[in-house]
Amino acid sequence: MLSSRRARETARQFAQNSWDTSIQWEINASMASDLMQQGRYEEVGSLIKGWGPRLKIDQLYNYHNILGRAAFNSGQVNRANTHYIRCHEVAKKMGNRRLMGYSLGNLSTVYWQRGDYKTALKYGLQDFKIAQENQDAQGLGVASNMVGGLYLDLEEPQRAIEYYEYQWNLSSKHKIACDQAISAKLLGYCYRLQPWFEKAHSWFEKSKKICTEAQLYYLEYLANYYQALTYCQQKRYQEAHSCLERSRELLRDTVQTRETMAFRVELAWIRCQVQLDKISPEEGIEQTEALFKPYEYAKRDLKLNRAEADYEVFFFSGSELHRKRALKTFQNLFKKRKDGEFKSKAKELEEKVRRLQGFTVECYPSTWEKSRYR
């Protein structure tokens, strides 16, 4: 770490002493990318602030793109939107269709985050069309994944399938194992919603096979988890239990374990244990409550999990207290969001929660799959 800091400081001094503005900018842009990889988004703005008026037009695109990414990742969605609009304006002025598509894709991600799926879809489809015109394989891979996810959020899984199949065919052609595994898992997820269970299982198995061969353990545990939910929907709890055991095993080994997903796997596993009479409903309640002892409740995702766990306890015990507590938690979460990300979905979500029975808690594909930057 010390040597890395020294290297950055040396680069900074070199940039300051250089008469060439382009060299100064390239060094600062490289350092900004380094900070983003470390998750130090707030420092990016202070590093390159004020550079805009000094840059050539091609550098100006990169400037706004970096600031947009830093703002988006630090939760400043409106600021990110401003920079991505500037990216699009600069790309249009340059006549660079490829960069125009990329900026539209990033705008789509911003509106997706806000919960404005229709506007996000409009930008996503424009991005996809430009990538097709340019025969841009990378752009098509990202855009097809994005459009598919937006159709999922608009509750149109059949349309989502069209774009995930496109991503599958593209990644198979170019032999990109990670994208193959992701698209296969998402196709399984879509067919589960149809519901077309056997086809869903076929795609989950393809995803798991690719993950095993390519050692993509994080994606493999997700594929097992979603397949377990499908089996539970069919009331095939023994198969679900086997998938969840594999997910738990992979979670112990992967360095990319996410707190929220680890929780969901454990919650589903407890449910299966109860259904298979391996533990009593009372033990299910006890284990569900115990999941929260290590957690702090300040985080939104963990509060969301708290509400889900209350519903699990309600499922086991029929306790009206847990049902009301879960509804209150959901309502507070979605009505107090300042950025309006979920406000439009509050009533819809509340209704879904009220209808919750069995394994209907939906866990959409991870957010990181929505916004792979270019």
LOLOZA-668146 format. One line per field, with one value per residue (C-alpha): residue in three letters; x, y negated, z negated; residue number from 1. Coordinates in nm, 2 decimals. Layout:
<pts>
resn	c(ALA	...) $
u	c(X	...) $
v	c(Y	...) $
w	c(Z	...) $
resi	c(NUM	...) $
</pts>
This chain:
<pts>
resn	c(MET	LEU	SER	SER	ARG	ARG	ALA	ARG	GLU	THR	ALA	ARG	GLN	PHE	ALA	GLN	ASN	SER	TRP	ASP	THR	SER	ILE	GLN	TRP	GLU	ILE	ASN	ALA	SER	MET	ALA	SER	ASP	LEU	MET	GLN	GLN	GLY	ARG	TYR	GLU	GLU	VAL	GLY	SER	LEU	ILE	LYS	GLY	TRP	GLY	PRO	ARG	LEU	LYS	ILE	ASP	GLN	LEU	TYR	ASN	TYR	HIS	ASN	ILE	LEU	GLY	ARG	ALA	ALA	PHE	ASN	SER	GLY	GLN	VAL	ASN	ARG	ALA	ASN	THR	HIS	TYR	ILE	ARG	CYS	HIS	GLU	VAL	ALA	LYS	LYS	MET	GLY	ASN	ARG	ARG	LEU	MET	GLY	TYR	SER	LEU	GLY	ASN	LEU	SER	THR	VAL	TYR	TRP	GLN	ARG	GLY	ASP	TYR	LYS	THR	ALA	LEU	LYS	TYR	GLY	LEU	GLN	ASP	PHE	LYS	ILE	ALA	GLN	GLU	ASN	GLN	ASP	ALA	GLN	GLY	LEU	GLY	VAL	ALA	SER	ASN	MET	VAL	GLY	GLY	LEU	TYR	LEU	ASP	LEU	GLU	GLU	PRO	GLN	ARG	ALA	ILE	GLU	TYR	TYR	GLU	TYR	GLN	TRP	ASN	LEU	SER	SER	LYS	HIS	LYS	ILE	ALA	CYS	ASP	GLN	ALA	ILE	SER	ALA	LYS	LEU	LEU	GLY	TYR	CYS	TYR	ARG	LEU	GLN	PRO	TRP	PHE	GLU	LYS	ALA	HIS	SER	TRP	PHE	GLU	LYS	SER	LYS	LYS	ILE	CYS	THR	GLU	ALA	GLN	LEU	TYR	TYR	LEU	GLU	TYR	LEU	ALA	ASN	TYR	TYR	GLN	ALA	LEU	THR	TYR	CYS	GLN	GLN	LYS	ARG	TYR	GLN	GLU	ALA	HIS	SER	CYS	LEU	GLU	ARG	SER	ARG	GLU	LEU	LEU	ARG	ASP	THR	VAL	GLN	THR	ARG	GLU	THR	MET	ALA	PHE	ARG	VAL	GLU	LEU	ALA	TRP	ILE	ARG	CYS	GLN	VAL	GLN	LEU	ASP	LYS	ILE	SER	PRO	GLU	GLU	GLY	ILE	GLU	GLN	THR	GLU	ALA	LEU	PHE	LYS	PRO	TYR	GLU	TYR	ALA	LYS	ARG	ASP	LEU	LYS	LEU	ASN	ARG	ALA	GLU	ALA	ASP	TYR	GLU	VAL	PHE	PHE	PHE	SER	GLY	SER	GLU	LEU	HIS	ARG	LYS	ARG	ALA	LEU	LYS	THR	PHE	GLN	ASN	LEU	PHE	LYS	LYS	ARG	LYS	ASP	GLY	GLU	PHE	LYS	SER	LYS	ALA	LYS	GLU	LEU	GLU	GLU	LYS	VAL	ARG	ARG	LEU	GLN	GLY	PHE	THR	VAL	GLU	CYS	TYR	PRO	SER	THR	TRP	GLU	LYS	SER	ARG	TYR	ARG) $
u	c(0.00	0.28	0.46	0.13	0.09	0.44	0.38	0.07	0.25	0.54	0.29	0.11	0.44	0.53	0.20	0.22	0.57	0.48	0.42	0.20	-0.16	-0.24	0.02	-0.11	-0.46	-0.37	-0.19	-0.47	-0.73	-0.53	-0.50	-0.88	-0.95	-0.72	-0.92	-1.25	-1.12	-1.05	-1.40	-1.27	-1.53	-1.54	-1.17	-1.21	-1.40	-1.13	-0.85	-0.98	-1.21	-1.18	-1.01	-1.30	-1.22	-0.86	-0.93	-0.96	-1.30	-1.20	-1.06	-1.37	-1.58	-1.35	-1.36	-1.74	-1.76	-1.52	-1.71	-2.04	-1.92	-1.78	-2.11	-2.33	-2.12	-2.14	-2.52	-2.53	-2.76	-2.87	-2.51	-2.42	-2.71	-2.58	-2.23	-2.37	-2.58	-2.26	-2.10	-2.37	-2.35	-1.97	-1.99	-2.26	-2.04	-1.75	-1.97	-1.86	-2.16	-1.99	-1.95	-2.30	-2.43	-2.22	-2.35	-2.71	-2.64	-2.51	-2.82	-3.03	-2.86	-2.93	-3.30	-3.31	-3.17	-3.44	-3.71	-3.82	-3.80	-3.98	-3.73	-3.44	-3.58	-3.60	-3.23	-3.13	-3.29	-3.12	-2.79	-2.86	-2.95	-2.63	-2.42	-2.59	-2.51	-2.15	-2.12	-1.98	-1.97	-1.89	-2.16	-2.42	-2.33	-2.39	-2.69	-2.87	-2.82	-2.95	-3.26	-3.34	-3.32	-3.55	-3.81	-3.79	-3.86	-4.15	-4.28	-4.24	-4.02	-4.10	-3.94	-3.65	-3.59	-3.53	-3.25	-3.09	-3.09	-2.92	-2.66	-2.62	-2.57	-2.32	-2.12	-2.12	-1.99	-1.70	-1.65	-1.69	-1.76	-1.87	-2.14	-2.25	-2.30	-2.49	-2.72	-2.80	-2.88	-3.10	-3.28	-3.35	-3.49	-3.72	-3.85	-3.92	-4.15	-4.35	-4.37	-4.19	-4.00	-3.82	-3.68	-3.57	-3.39	-3.22	-3.07	-2.97	-2.78	-2.60	-2.50	-2.37	-2.17	-2.00	-1.93	-1.77	-1.55	-1.45	-1.43	-1.68	-1.78	-1.98	-2.20	-2.23	-2.38	-2.63	-2.74	-2.79	-2.98	-3.22	-3.27	-3.35	-3.63	-3.76	-3.77	-3.94	-4.21	-4.27	-4.26	-3.96	-3.79	-3.54	-3.38	-3.40	-3.22	-2.94	-2.90	-2.89	-2.63	-2.41	-2.47	-2.37	-2.06	-1.96	-2.04	-1.78	-1.52	-1.58	-1.40	-1.69	-1.95	-2.22	-2.39	-2.74	-2.71	-2.56	-2.86	-3.11	-2.94	-2.96	-3.32	-3.42	-3.22	-3.40	-3.74	-3.64	-3.52	-3.87	-4.05	-3.85	-3.92	-3.54	-3.62	-3.95	-4.13	-4.03	-3.66	-3.72	-3.84	-3.54	-3.28	-3.44	-3.43	-3.07	-2.96	-2.99	-2.77	-2.44	-2.61	-2.65	-2.99	-2.87	-2.83	-3.13	-3.06	-3.05	-3.37	-3.53	-3.40	-3.54	-3.89	-3.84	-3.74	-4.05	-4.25	-4.06	-4.16	-4.52	-4.51	-4.39	-4.61	-4.90	-4.82	-5.01	-4.75	-4.47	-4.70	-4.77	-4.41	-4.29	-4.54	-4.44	-4.07	-4.13	-4.35	-4.10	-3.81	-3.98	-4.15	-3.84	-3.61	-3.50	-3.39	-3.73	-3.57	-3.85	-4.13	-4.32	-4.30	-4.42	-4.78	-4.71	-4.45	-4.69	-4.95	-4.70	-4.60	-4.96	-5.00	-4.68	-4.71	-4.45	-4.16	-4.29	-4.02	-3.86	-3.49	-3.40	-3.06	-2.78	-2.74	-2.38	-2.52	-2.72	-2.43	-2.10	-1.94	-1.77) $
v	c(0.00	-0.24	-0.18	-0.24	-0.58	-0.67	-0.59	-0.81	-1.09	-1.07	-1.07	-1.37	-1.57	-1.47	-1.59	-1.92	-1.98	-1.89	-2.16	-1.92	-1.95	-1.62	-1.44	-1.60	-1.49	-1.13	-1.09	-1.24	-1.03	-0.72	-0.81	-0.87	-0.53	-0.38	-0.56	-0.42	-0.07	-0.11	-0.25	-0.60	-0.78	-1.10	-1.16	-1.14	-1.47	-1.67	-1.51	-1.62	-1.91	-2.21	-2.02	-2.05	-2.39	-2.28	-1.96	-1.87	-1.74	-1.37	-1.41	-1.60	-1.28	-1.08	-1.36	-1.36	-0.98	-0.95	-1.20	-1.04	-0.69	-0.83	-1.01	-0.71	-0.47	-0.71	-0.74	-1.09	-0.98	-1.33	-1.44	-1.13	-1.21	-1.56	-1.42	-1.15	-1.40	-1.60	-1.28	-1.23	-1.59	-1.57	-1.23	-1.38	-1.68	-1.44	-1.24	-0.93	-0.69	-0.43	-0.68	-0.81	-0.45	-0.41	-0.74	-0.64	-0.31	-0.49	-0.72	-0.41	-0.28	-0.62	-0.60	-0.24	-0.33	-0.59	-0.34	-0.51	-0.19	-0.32	-0.60	-0.37	-0.13	-0.40	-0.49	-0.12	-0.03	-0.33	-0.20	0.15	0.01	-0.19	0.11	0.32	0.06	0.05	0.43	0.35	0.69	0.54	0.28	0.54	0.76	0.49	0.34	0.67	0.75	0.41	0.42	0.77	0.66	0.36	0.58	0.80	0.50	0.40	0.76	0.86	1.17	1.29	0.98	1.01	1.36	1.22	1.00	1.26	1.51	1.25	1.21	1.59	1.63	1.34	1.46	1.82	1.70	1.51	1.77	1.53	1.77	1.50	1.36	1.71	1.80	1.47	1.50	1.86	1.79	1.50	1.71	1.97	1.69	1.56	1.91	1.96	1.66	1.79	2.05	2.30	2.49	2.76	2.50	2.29	2.59	2.66	2.30	2.31	2.64	2.48	2.18	2.41	2.62	2.31	2.17	2.50	2.52	2.16	2.15	1.87	1.96	1.64	1.69	2.06	2.00	1.75	2.01	2.27	2.02	1.93	2.29	2.37	2.10	2.27	2.61	2.46	2.31	2.66	2.78	3.01	2.93	3.21	3.08	2.72	2.83	2.98	2.66	2.45	2.68	2.62	2.24	2.24	2.44	2.19	1.90	2.02	2.04	1.73	1.40	1.21	1.31	1.04	0.99	0.96	1.27	1.48	1.39	1.49	1.83	1.90	1.78	2.02	2.30	2.27	2.28	2.60	2.75	2.69	2.82	3.14	3.19	3.17	2.90	2.79	2.47	2.34	2.41	2.23	1.92	1.94	1.98	1.70	1.46	1.57	1.46	1.09	1.10	1.01	0.74	0.37	0.24	-0.09	0.04	0.03	0.38	0.53	0.36	0.51	0.85	0.78	0.74	1.06	1.25	1.12	1.28	1.60	1.61	1.52	1.82	2.06	1.93	1.74	1.45	1.14	0.93	1.04	0.97	0.61	0.55	0.66	0.44	0.14	0.19	0.22	-0.10	-0.30	-0.19	-0.28	-0.60	-0.77	-0.74	-1.10	-1.02	-0.88	-0.55	-0.33	-0.58	-0.49	-0.12	-0.16	-0.07	0.21	0.36	0.33	0.52	0.79	0.83	0.86	1.15	1.32	1.69	1.96	1.88	1.57	1.33	1.22	1.17	1.00	1.05	0.87	0.50	0.54	0.73	0.41	0.17	0.30	-0.02	-0.07) $
w	c(0.00	-0.09	0.24	0.42	0.24	0.33	0.69	0.70	0.53	0.78	1.06	0.92	0.89	1.24	1.37	1.19	1.33	1.68	1.94	2.15	2.04	2.21	2.00	1.69	1.76	1.85	1.53	1.32	1.51	1.44	1.07	1.06	1.21	0.94	0.67	0.81	0.81	0.44	0.38	0.29	0.50	0.30	0.37	0.74	0.77	0.57	0.78	1.13	1.03	1.26	1.54	1.78	1.95	2.01	2.20	2.57	2.67	2.67	2.32	2.21	2.26	2.03	1.78	1.75	1.77	1.47	1.26	1.36	1.25	0.92	0.85	0.94	0.72	0.42	0.45	0.61	0.89	1.00	1.03	1.23	1.46	1.53	1.62	1.85	2.03	2.09	2.21	2.47	2.58	2.63	2.81	3.04	3.11	3.19	3.42	3.23	3.24	3.02	2.73	2.79	2.73	2.42	2.27	2.34	2.17	1.86	1.87	1.88	1.56	1.39	1.47	1.37	1.03	1.00	1.07	1.39	1.60	1.91	1.96	1.88	2.14	2.40	2.35	2.33	2.66	2.83	2.69	2.82	3.17	3.19	3.08	3.35	3.62	3.51	3.47	3.13	2.95	2.61	2.64	2.75	2.45	2.20	2.37	2.42	2.05	1.95	2.17	2.06	1.69	1.76	1.92	1.61	1.39	1.62	1.56	1.92	1.89	2.24	2.39	2.14	2.28	2.63	2.51	2.28	2.56	2.77	2.50	2.47	2.85	2.86	2.56	2.69	3.03	2.86	2.59	2.30	2.01	1.76	1.99	2.09	1.72	1.65	1.95	1.88	1.52	1.62	1.88	1.61	1.39	1.67	1.75	1.38	1.40	1.70	1.53	1.75	1.49	1.69	1.93	1.63	1.48	1.82	1.82	1.46	1.53	1.82	1.61	1.33	1.57	1.73	1.38	1.26	1.57	1.56	1.17	1.15	0.80	0.72	1.02	0.95	0.60	0.75	1.01	0.74	0.53	0.81	0.90	0.54	0.55	0.87	0.70	0.40	0.63	0.75	0.38	0.47	0.14	0.15	0.47	0.34	0.03	0.23	0.44	0.12	-0.04	0.27	0.24	-0.12	-0.05	0.23	0.00	-0.25	0.02	0.23	0.16	0.32	0.06	0.03	-0.30	-0.15	0.07	-0.21	-0.42	-0.14	-0.10	-0.47	-0.49	-0.20	-0.36	-0.69	-0.50	-0.33	-0.65	-0.80	-0.48	-0.49	-0.87	-0.94	-1.20	-1.36	-1.28	-1.62	-1.54	-1.20	-1.39	-1.63	-1.35	-1.14	-1.44	-1.51	-1.16	-1.27	-1.58	-1.40	-1.19	-1.24	-1.13	-0.99	-0.64	-0.40	-0.27	-0.61	-0.71	-0.39	-0.51	-0.85	-0.69	-0.49	-0.80	-0.98	-0.70	-0.73	-1.10	-1.00	-0.76	-1.03	-1.32	-1.17	-1.40	-1.31	-1.50	-1.26	-0.95	-1.07	-1.17	-0.82	-0.65	-0.86	-0.78	-0.41	-0.41	-0.60	-0.38	-0.05	-0.16	-0.32	-0.03	0.06	0.41	0.51	0.62	0.49	0.42	0.73	0.63	0.27	0.32	0.57	0.33	0.04	0.23	0.33	-0.03	-0.15	0.10	-0.01	-0.06	-0.05	0.17	0.35	0.21	0.53	0.54	0.87	1.03	0.85	0.92	1.03	1.34	1.44	1.47	1.60	1.71	2.05) $
resi	c(1	2	3	4	5	6	7	8	9	10	11	12	13	14	15	16	17	18	19	20	21	22	23	24	25	26	27	28	29	30	31	32	33	34	35	36	37	38	39	40	41	42	43	44	45	46	47	48	49	50	51	52	53	54	55	56	57	58	59	60	61	62	63	64	65	66	67	68	69	70	71	72	73	74	75	76	77	78	79	80	81	82	83	84	85	86	87	88	89	90	91	92	93	94	95	96	97	98	99	100	101	102	103	104	105	106	107	108	109	110	111	112	113	114	115	116	117	118	119	120	121	122	123	124	125	126	127	128	129	130	131	132	133	134	135	136	137	138	139	140	141	142	143	144	145	146	147	148	149	150	151	152	153	154	155	156	157	158	159	160	161	162	163	164	165	166	167	168	169	170	171	172	173	174	175	176	177	178	179	180	181	182	183	184	185	186	187	188	189	190	191	192	193	194	195	196	197	198	199	200	201	202	203	204	205	206	207	208	209	210	211	212	213	214	215	216	217	218	219	220	221	222	223	224	225	226	227	228	229	230	231	232	233	234	235	236	237	238	239	240	241	242	243	244	245	246	247	248	249	250	251	252	253	254	255	256	257	258	259	260	261	262	263	264	265	266	267	268	269	270	271	272	273	274	275	276	277	278	279	280	281	282	283	284	285	286	287	288	289	290	291	292	293	294	295	296	297	298	299	300	301	302	303	304	305	306	307	308	309	310	311	312	313	314	315	316	317	318	319	320	321	322	323	324	325	326	327	328	329	330	331	332	333	334	335	336	337	338	339	340	341	342	343	344	345	346	347	348	349	350	351	352	353	354	355	356	357	358	359	360	361	362	363	364	365	366	367	368	369	370	371	372	373	374) $
</pts>
